[in-house]
């Protein structure tokens, strides 16, 4: 994957240049909004992953508690509990993690681009 | 039963470990090398080292034995130990690296600007570290006795000595190579014998596959026995392992060795893949054990299942070689996990005890680290020699519960909640530590409670974690005047990507 590079030249006209990163450093209201929105975005992402984890994995004990008959269900001779807990859960965790890393890096890239933009 | 393959395996693993440690020594020069390998370890090497460090005796020997004895509900242990990294990835990995601290107490002090919080954290790191080191040393004793018939005190002594030599010689830099090597050793040591065993099993017409499928329905319920109590035990185990991973001192210290926050995330993702691949194997051993060695479960020796299964299924020289291989893997498990814990505990002891100035005298960085390492290893070795039977799997499980009840709330709130105060943090750490600590003391003590009281003490995480979080939040809200003035600056440092030029304090 190639890194996206922003190509910029020096400004043709002299203007009052103010980088958005300065707003964060100076702790202006605008800076506070930038920071909060970054935090909220990352936390929302984390909450989505954890919600999938709870629904798809952590719900299994409850399901087996409520429907004990599930223990006798077998797929291709292997009890479904063994298939889920012994094998399938690991690829699921990996896919969740991979999805999160991609999304989190995109959020950070967007934030970095936003900070490099210059208000005139 | 011949002990030759076991002895050869243990000697080889020990020598290789020392040799790689000595080779890594060439790269260790500065104090930063000792603590965090100068923060220049690439994600793949770092992830392999984390895997090597994390897969302890409990993973290598314990899981297969537990599965053999209790069945599918024990699969929650390896699942929790892996899912813990997913939780760590989404909530902690990148900010923790960006905090720029060496250890957990460093993080607490940087975030909350309080020496008192730091002191509480240091005590907890050393406590959790020792609680986790103890079963490693004891497991080493049991393995040596099972593999070569050595007296039970020899294992802790050998493992303690090798760990001490490696840690004091090269610190984090050389340990990184040692642990990366030991991940592959552990994986190979389970995978190769398993492939042979499966070929033999299939050649015999796959005996027992129907038994696993039909008769053993209780064995296939992913839930502890006892109705509501079983449900509680299973969920409490899930809470402890999912949330405890991020609070283990030897796991956290590895994140500081990443070059930046992005690398920390990628490292964690590779760790998820490596652990997932590894944990497929002990489950298979447990299932094969059900067919070939059910008597081990009945006689209460299920912990040696992985060590004895090859000899039971494949008699003759091939079986002996495979036995040697799994013994080597087991020994690597003790060495790597105890090395990582020793590093983490000595790092904290260096900063807060041996590296401090006492009057006029003050030890140099590396000397102080070496002295701290001696203390960090000696104490649990002595305890392991004095009380040789605490119960390997239990102590590890309790270490997770304590970590989940103390450092997990501190990390989560410290990273994501800007209104956390030092008083709130201390209150939460003390409540969580005392709550789970009482359960630990109760479980390790010789008497036992029955009914719900016993169940609640056996797996404290499901009540001690929410209690600690509530205390931390509640007390912080009651002391709004103590929110550190630099909180916002720290939040900028924790969450903004390094590429953006910002004042990070």
Contacts between the chains, C-beta under 8 A, distances in Angstrom:
chain1	res1	chain2	res2	distance
A	21	B	500	5.9
A	21	B	501	6.0
A	21	B	502	5.5
A	24	B	492	6.1
A	24	B	496	7.6
A	24	B	502	5.9
A	25	B	502	6.1
A	25	B	503	4.5
A	27	B	488	6.4
A	32	B	488	7.9
A	35	B	488	7.5
A	35	B	491	6.6
A	35	B	492	6.3
A	35	B	495	7.3
A	35	B	496	7.6
A	38	B	495	5.9
A	38	B	496	6.9
A	39	B	416	7.2
A	39	B	491	7.3
A	39	B	495	5.8
A	42	B	495	6.7
A	43	B	416	6.1
A	45	B	90	7.2
A	46	B	90	4.0
A	46	B	91	5.4
A	49	B	86	7.1
A	49	B	90	4.8
A	50	B	87	7.0
A	50	B	90	6.5
A	50	B	91	7.9
A	53	B	83	6.6
A	53	B	86	6.5
A	53	B	87	7.6
A	57	B	79	7.1
A	57	B	83	6.7
A	58	B	235	7.8
A	58	B	238	5.8
A	58	B	242	7.7
A	60	B	222	5.8
A	61	B	76	7.9
A	61	B	222	6.2
A	61	B	223	5.0
A	61	B	231	6.2
A	61	B	234	4.5
A	61	B	235	6.3
A	61	B	238	7.5
A	62	B	231	7.2
A	64	B	221	5.7
A	64	B	222	5.6
A	64	B	223	5.1
A	65	B	223	5.8
A	65	B	227	8.0
A	65	B	230	7.8
A	65	B	231	5.1
A	68	B	221	7.2
A	71	B	217	5.1
A	71	B	218	7.7
A	71	B	220	4.9
A	71	B	221	4.5
A	72	B	217	5.5
A	72	B	220	7.9
A	74	B	213	5.3
A	74	B	214	8.0
A	77	B	209	6.1
A	77	B	210	7.5
A	77	B	213	5.0
A	78	B	212	7.7
A	78	B	213	6.7
A	79	B	72	7.6
A	79	B	212	7.3
A	79	B	213	6.2
A	79	B	217	7.9
A	79	B	220	4.0
A	81	B	72	4.7
A	81	B	220	4.8
A	81	B	221	6.5
A	81	B	222	4.7
A	82	B	72	6.1
A	82	B	75	7.9
A	82	B	212	7.7
A	82	B	220	6.2
A	82	B	283	7.7
A	82	B	287	7.6
A	84	B	222	7.7
A	85	B	72	5.9
A	85	B	75	4.0
A	85	B	76	7.3
A	85	B	79	6.3
A	85	B	222	5.2
A	86	B	72	7.7
A	86	B	75	5.8
A	86	B	280	7.3
A	86	B	283	4.3
A	87	B	280	6.4
A	87	B	283	7.8
A	89	B	79	5.5
A	89	B	82	7.9
A	89	B	83	7.9
A	90	B	82	6.5
A	90	B	275	7.8
A	90	B	276	3.2
A	90	B	277	7.6
A	90	B	279	6.5
A	90	B	280	6.8
A	91	B	276	7.0
A	93	B	82	5.8
A	93	B	83	5.8
A	93	B	86	5.2
A	93	B	272	5.7
A	93	B	276	6.3
A	94	B	269	7.7
A	94	B	272	5.1
A	94	B	273	5.5
A	94	B	276	5.7
A	96	B	86	6.0
A	97	B	85	7.7
A	97	B	86	5.3
A	97	B	89	5.5
A	97	B	90	8.0
A	97	B	268	7.1
A	97	B	269	4.9
A	97	B	272	4.7
A	98	B	269	6.2
A	100	B	86	8.0
A	100	B	89	6.4
A	100	B	90	5.3
A	101	B	89	7.4
A	101	B	265	5.1
A	101	B	266	6.5
A	101	B	269	5.2
A	104	B	90	7.9
A	104	B	94	7.3
A	104	B	265	6.4
A	105	B	262	6.5
A	105	B	265	7.5
A	108	B	262	7.4
A	108	B	497	4.1
A	108	B	499	8.0
A	109	B	497	7.8
A	111	B	496	7.0
A	111	B	497	6.5
A	111	B	500	7.0
A	112	B	497	5.4
A	112	B	499	4.9
A	112	B	500	5.0
A	115	B	500	4.7
A	115	B	502	7.9
A	116	B	500	7.7
